[in-house]
Amino acid sequence: MRTESTPLGKFDEAFNAVFWEASPYGWPTIGWASDIPSYTKAQADEYFATYYAPNNLTGVLVGDFKVAEAKPVLERYFGRIPRGKTAPPPVVTIEPKQIAEKRFNAEAETSPTVRVWWKGVSFVHKDRSALDLFTDVLSGRTGRLYKGLVLGRQVANEVSASIDPKKYAGTVQMEAVVKDGKDPAAVEQALYEEIERLKNEPVPTEELQKVKNQAKANAYRRLSSPLFIMYQLMSFDGLGDWKYINTYADEIDAVTTDDLQRVAKEHLTKENRTVGIFLRKEGGAGAPEDPEVAALPAPAQAMVKQSLQRIVAETDAAKLREGIARMQEGASQAPPEMKPAIDLIVKRAQERLAALESGKK
């Protein structure tokens, strides 16, 4: 529900599956819907016993404590939990080198959006920090993408650039929300032009130092509380190197302008990218405002819009009847300011029900 209730949620899973050809990273975290009726209780128990056993877990203690006092407590409460009978199998399928550009076109209830992902590197790869700084040069309100696409060419409203280094592979991600009336193809081309500039022109020393200072300042802020330290240690350990929390600043400082050009030329190639173009679905977000929704109080409009989207997509008449009955029962207990919103939802649900019963889809 959390995935599919957002405009691009279901497309995010599909795009990810297109991006990864062989790696398990192409699978959604919670699996596909068809998995649910296929698995047996015994298979679920076997999976849990294999992957949620002590020999496959990492624990972190952060704070002012004495190891000699903490260790007996840990052994008392956790030492009695037996190891798993079966060790988790190793990952044997590694993502192959991509040999051609892949493209993904979709229509969604959202503003037109351009998404470009390149195959990146794993968390422990030597190029991780250089790619991280490369995207830092591009991202943010003072970054080159915002200056070039939003303020300069004025073809986009929002832009972003980041990396996602995982344990076995990684991605370099860029995305731009297209400005009304502008061509997504022009936005895509503008992204590439900014990247080509960085490939061919060394980043000025002052600009590189600026992003280095920002990166190190953010890392310092993440040490401000034990909770943030704990999250980082667990995450870094799972990705392959918990010591990164101590070496991050030195690795960032060691990156040169030559490194930025090298990693861009090596990784950000046409053959290594997957491009997603999301166009506005007719009648979706950005379509002419529904006058009845626009007449409602502002706080209620978002809730009503989401409800109406679900109603339009519903094809089960019985579910609509049940929903209408529940809303009518609860209307009497709703605050007076919410009654117009509920009345509109009931009205549209009744109209949708009538359409289904007459044979219209």
NORZI-V274616 format. One record per residue. RES is the residue in one small letter. PSI is psi as a letter, one per 40 degrees, with the letter a starting at -180 (NA if undefined). BURIAL is I if it has 16 or more other ideal C-beta (glycine too) atoms within 10 Angstrom, else O. D_FIRST is the distance of its C-alpha to the first C-alpha in whole Angstrom. Layout:
# NORZI-V274616
res:RES psi:PSI burial:BURIAL d_first:D_FIRST
res:RES psi:PSI burial:BURIAL d_first:D_FIRST
This chain:
# NORZI-V274616
res:m psi:d burial:O d_first:0
res:r psi:d burial:O d_first:4
res:t psi:d burial:O d_first:5
res:e psi:e burial:O d_first:5
res:s psi:e burial:O d_first:6
res:t psi:i burial:O d_first:9
res:p psi:d burial:I d_first:12
res:l psi:e burial:I d_first:12
res:g psi:d burial:O d_first:9
res:k psi:d burial:O d_first:10
res:f psi:d burial:I d_first:14
res:d psi:d burial:I d_first:14
res:e psi:d burial:I d_first:13
res:a psi:d burial:O d_first:16
res:f psi:d burial:I d_first:18
res:n psi:d burial:I d_first:18
res:a psi:d burial:O d_first:19
res:v psi:d burial:O d_first:22
res:f psi:d burial:I d_first:23
res:w psi:h burial:I d_first:23
res:e psi:d burial:I d_first:26
res:a psi:d burial:O d_first:27
res:s psi:i burial:I d_first:25
res:p psi:e burial:O d_first:22
res:y psi:e burial:I d_first:21
res:g psi:e burial:O d_first:20
res:w psi:h burial:O d_first:17
res:p psi:i burial:O d_first:14
res:t psi:d burial:O d_first:14
res:i psi:e burial:O d_first:12
res:g psi:a burial:O d_first:13
res:w psi:i burial:O d_first:13
res:a psi:d burial:O d_first:11
res:s psi:e burial:O d_first:15
res:d psi:d burial:O d_first:16
res:i psi:d burial:O d_first:15
res:p psi:e burial:O d_first:17
res:s psi:d burial:O d_first:20
res:y psi:i burial:O d_first:20
res:t psi:i burial:O d_first:23
res:k psi:d burial:O d_first:23
res:a psi:d burial:O d_first:26
res:q psi:d burial:O d_first:24
res:a psi:d burial:O d_first:21
res:d psi:d burial:O d_first:24
res:e psi:d burial:O d_first:26
res:y psi:d burial:O d_first:24
res:f psi:d burial:O d_first:23
res:a psi:d burial:O d_first:27
res:t psi:d burial:I d_first:27
res:y psi:d burial:O d_first:25
res:y psi:f burial:O d_first:25
res:a psi:i burial:I d_first:28
res:p psi:d burial:O d_first:31
res:n psi:e burial:O d_first:32
res:n psi:e burial:O d_first:29
res:l psi:i burial:O d_first:28
res:t psi:h burial:O d_first:29
res:g psi:i burial:O d_first:30
res:v psi:h burial:O d_first:31
res:l psi:h burial:O d_first:34
res:v psi:h burial:O d_first:34
res:g psi:a burial:O d_first:37
res:d psi:g burial:O d_first:41
res:f psi:i burial:O d_first:41
res:k psi:h burial:O d_first:44
res:v psi:d burial:O d_first:43
res:a psi:d burial:O d_first:46
res:e psi:d burial:O d_first:44
res:a psi:d burial:O d_first:41
res:k psi:d burial:O d_first:41
res:p psi:d burial:O d_first:43
res:v psi:d burial:O d_first:40
res:l psi:d burial:O d_first:37
res:e psi:d burial:O d_first:39
res:r psi:d burial:O d_first:40
res:y psi:d burial:O d_first:36
res:f psi:d burial:O d_first:34
res:g psi:d burial:O d_first:38
res:r psi:e burial:O d_first:37
res:i psi:h burial:O d_first:34
res:p psi:i burial:O d_first:35
res:r psi:i burial:O d_first:34
res:g psi:i burial:I d_first:32
res:k psi:d burial:O d_first:34
res:t psi:h burial:O d_first:33
res:a psi:i burial:O d_first:32
res:p psi:h burial:O d_first:29
res:p psi:i burial:O d_first:30
res:p psi:i burial:O d_first:31
res:v psi:h burial:O d_first:29
res:v psi:e burial:O d_first:32
res:t psi:h burial:O d_first:30
res:i psi:i burial:O d_first:30
res:e psi:h burial:I d_first:29
res:p psi:i burial:O d_first:32
res:k psi:h burial:O d_first:34
res:q psi:h burial:I d_first:32
res:i psi:e burial:O d_first:35
res:a psi:i burial:O d_first:34
res:e psi:i burial:O d_first:31
res:k psi:i burial:O d_first:28
res:r psi:i burial:O d_first:26
res:f psi:h burial:I d_first:23
res:n psi:h burial:O d_first:23
res:a psi:i burial:I d_first:20
res:e psi:h burial:O d_first:20
res:a psi:i burial:I d_first:17
res:e psi:g burial:I d_first:16
res:t psi:i burial:I d_first:18
res:s psi:i burial:I d_first:21
res:p psi:h burial:I d_first:23
res:t psi:i burial:I d_first:22
res:v psi:h burial:I d_first:24
res:r psi:h burial:I d_first:23
res:v psi:h burial:I d_first:26
res:w psi:h burial:I d_first:25
res:w psi:i burial:I d_first:28
res:k psi:h burial:I d_first:29
res:g psi:b burial:I d_first:30
res:v psi:i burial:I d_first:31
res:s psi:i burial:I d_first:30
res:f psi:d burial:I d_first:30
res:v psi:e burial:O d_first:34
res:h psi:i burial:O d_first:35
res:k psi:d burial:O d_first:38
res:d psi:e burial:I d_first:37
res:r psi:d burial:I d_first:34
res:s psi:d burial:I d_first:35
res:a psi:d burial:I d_first:37
res:l psi:d burial:I d_first:34
res:d psi:d burial:I d_first:32
res:l psi:d burial:I d_first:35
res:f psi:d burial:I d_first:35
res:t psi:d burial:I d_first:31
res:d psi:d burial:I d_first:33
res:v psi:d burial:I d_first:35
res:l psi:d burial:I d_first:33
res:s psi:i burial:I d_first:30
res:g psi:i burial:I d_first:30
res:r psi:d burial:O d_first:32
res:t psi:e burial:O d_first:36
res:g psi:i burial:I d_first:34
res:r psi:d burial:I d_first:36
res:l psi:d burial:I d_first:33
res:y psi:d burial:I d_first:32
res:k psi:d burial:I d_first:36
res:g psi:d burial:I d_first:36
res:l psi:d burial:I d_first:34
res:v psi:d burial:I d_first:33
res:l psi:d burial:O d_first:36
res:g psi:c burial:O d_first:39
res:r psi:d burial:I d_first:37
res:q psi:f burial:O d_first:35
res:v psi:e burial:I d_first:33
res:a psi:i burial:I d_first:29
res:n psi:d burial:O d_first:28
res:e psi:i burial:O d_first:26
res:v psi:i burial:I d_first:27
res:s psi:i burial:I d_first:26
res:a psi:h burial:I d_first:27
res:s psi:i burial:O d_first:26
res:i psi:i burial:I d_first:26
res:d psi:g burial:O d_first:24
res:p psi:h burial:I d_first:27
res:k psi:a burial:I d_first:25
res:k psi:d burial:O d_first:28
res:y psi:e burial:I d_first:29
res:a psi:a burial:I d_first:28
res:g psi:i burial:I d_first:26
res:t psi:i burial:I d_first:26
res:v psi:h burial:I d_first:27
res:q psi:h burial:I d_first:25
res:m psi:i burial:I d_first:26
res:e psi:i burial:I d_first:24
res:a psi:h burial:I d_first:25
res:v psi:h burial:I d_first:24
res:v psi:h burial:I d_first:27
res:k psi:i burial:I d_first:29
res:d psi:h burial:O d_first:29
res:g psi:e burial:O d_first:32
res:k psi:i burial:I d_first:32
res:d psi:h burial:O d_first:32
res:p psi:d burial:I d_first:29
res:a psi:d burial:O d_first:32
res:a psi:d burial:I d_first:34
res:v psi:d burial:I d_first:31
res:e psi:d burial:I d_first:31
res:q psi:d burial:O d_first:34
res:a psi:d burial:I d_first:35
res:l psi:d burial:I d_first:32
res:y psi:d burial:O d_first:35
res:e psi:d burial:O d_first:38
res:e psi:d burial:I d_first:37
res:i psi:d burial:I d_first:36
res:e psi:d burial:O d_first:40
res:r psi:d burial:O d_first:41
res:l psi:d burial:I d_first:40
res:k psi:d burial:O d_first:41
res:n psi:d burial:O d_first:45
res:e psi:h burial:O d_first:46
res:p psi:h burial:O d_first:46
res:v psi:h burial:I d_first:44
res:p psi:i burial:O d_first:46
res:t psi:d burial:O d_first:47
res:e psi:d burial:O d_first:46
res:e psi:d burial:O d_first:42
res:l psi:d burial:I d_first:42
res:q psi:d burial:O d_first:43
res:k psi:d burial:O d_first:41
res:v psi:d burial:I d_first:37
res:k psi:d burial:I d_first:39
res:n psi:d burial:O d_first:40
res:q psi:d burial:O d_first:36
res:a psi:d burial:I d_first:35
res:k psi:d burial:O d_first:37
res:a psi:d burial:O d_first:37
res:n psi:d burial:O d_first:33
res:a psi:d burial:O d_first:33
res:y psi:d burial:O d_first:36
res:r psi:d burial:O d_first:34
res:r psi:e burial:O d_first:31
res:l psi:e burial:O d_first:34
res:s psi:e burial:O d_first:34
res:s psi:i burial:O d_first:33
res:p psi:d burial:O d_first:32
res:l psi:d burial:O d_first:29
res:f psi:d burial:O d_first:28
res:i psi:d burial:I d_first:31
res:m psi:d burial:O d_first:29
res:y psi:d burial:O d_first:26
res:q psi:d burial:I d_first:28
res:l psi:d burial:I d_first:30
res:m psi:d burial:I d_first:27
res:s psi:d burial:O d_first:26
res:f psi:d burial:I d_first:29
res:d psi:d burial:I d_first:30
res:g psi:d burial:O d_first:27
res:l psi:e burial:I d_first:28
res:g psi:e burial:O d_first:31
res:d psi:g burial:O d_first:34
res:w psi:d burial:I d_first:33
res:k psi:e burial:O d_first:37
res:y psi:d burial:I d_first:35
res:i psi:d burial:I d_first:35
res:n psi:d burial:O d_first:38
res:t psi:e burial:O d_first:39
res:y psi:d burial:I d_first:37
res:a psi:d burial:O d_first:39
res:d psi:d burial:O d_first:42
res:e psi:d burial:I d_first:40
res:i psi:d burial:I d_first:39
res:d psi:d burial:O d_first:43
res:a psi:e burial:O d_first:44
res:v psi:h burial:I d_first:42
res:t psi:i burial:O d_first:44
res:t psi:d burial:I d_first:44
res:d psi:d burial:O d_first:45
res:d psi:d burial:I d_first:42
res:l psi:d burial:I d_first:40
res:q psi:d burial:I d_first:42
res:r psi:d burial:O d_first:42
res:v psi:d burial:I d_first:38
res:a psi:d burial:I d_first:37
res:k psi:d burial:O d_first:40
res:e psi:d burial:O d_first:39
res:h psi:d burial:I d_first:35
res:l psi:g burial:I d_first:34
res:t psi:i burial:O d_first:36
res:k psi:d burial:O d_first:35
res:e psi:e burial:O d_first:34
res:n psi:e burial:I d_first:32
res:r psi:i burial:I d_first:29
res:t psi:h burial:I d_first:26
res:v psi:h burial:I d_first:26
res:g psi:h burial:I d_first:23
res:i psi:h burial:I d_first:23
res:f psi:h burial:I d_first:21
res:l psi:i burial:I d_first:22
res:r psi:h burial:I d_first:22
res:k psi:h burial:O d_first:20
res:e psi:h burial:O d_first:23
res:g psi:e burial:O d_first:22
res:g psi:a burial:O d_first:19
res:a psi:h burial:O d_first:19
res:g psi:e burial:O d_first:23
res:a psi:i burial:O d_first:24
res:p psi:h burial:O d_first:27
res:e psi:h burial:O d_first:25
res:d psi:h burial:O d_first:25
res:p psi:d burial:O d_first:28
res:e psi:d burial:O d_first:27
res:v psi:d burial:I d_first:24
res:a psi:d burial:O d_first:26
res:a psi:e burial:O d_first:28
res:l psi:i burial:I d_first:26
res:p psi:i burial:O d_first:26
res:a psi:d burial:O d_first:24
res:p psi:d burial:O d_first:22
res:a psi:e burial:I d_first:21
res:q psi:d burial:I d_first:20
res:a psi:d burial:O d_first:17
res:m psi:d burial:O d_first:15
res:v psi:d burial:I d_first:17
res:k psi:d burial:O d_first:16
res:q psi:d burial:O d_first:13
res:s psi:d burial:I d_first:13
res:l psi:d burial:I d_first:16
res:q psi:d burial:I d_first:14
res:r psi:d burial:O d_first:12
res:i psi:d burial:I d_first:15
res:v psi:d burial:O d_first:17
res:a psi:e burial:O d_first:14
res:e psi:h burial:O d_first:15
res:t psi:e burial:O d_first:17
res:d psi:h burial:O d_first:18
res:a psi:d burial:O d_first:20
res:a psi:d burial:O d_first:20
res:k psi:d burial:O d_first:17
res:l psi:d burial:I d_first:18
res:r psi:d burial:O d_first:21
res:e psi:d burial:O d_first:19
res:g psi:d burial:I d_first:17
res:i psi:d burial:I d_first:21
res:a psi:d burial:O d_first:23
res:r psi:d burial:O d_first:20
res:m psi:d burial:I d_first:20
res:q psi:d burial:O d_first:24
res:e psi:d burial:O d_first:25
res:g psi:e burial:O d_first:23
res:a psi:d burial:O d_first:25
res:s psi:d burial:O d_first:28
res:q psi:e burial:O d_first:27
res:a psi:i burial:O d_first:25
res:p psi:i burial:O d_first:27
res:p psi:d burial:O d_first:29
res:e psi:e burial:O d_first:28
res:m psi:e burial:I d_first:24
res:k psi:d burial:O d_first:26
res:p psi:d burial:O d_first:26
res:a psi:d burial:I d_first:23
res:i psi:d burial:I d_first:22
res:d psi:d burial:I d_first:25
res:l psi:d burial:I d_first:23
res:i psi:d burial:I d_first:20
res:v psi:d burial:I d_first:22
res:k psi:d burial:O d_first:24
res:r psi:d burial:I d_first:22
res:a psi:d burial:I d_first:20
res:q psi:d burial:O d_first:24
res:e psi:d burial:O d_first:25
res:r psi:d burial:I d_first:22
res:l psi:d burial:I d_first:23
res:a psi:d burial:O d_first:26
res:a psi:d burial:O d_first:26
res:l psi:d burial:I d_first:24
res:e psi:d burial:O d_first:27
res:s psi:e burial:O d_first:29
res:g psi:e burial:O d_first:28
res:k psi:i burial:O d_first:26
res:k psi:NA burial:O d_first:23
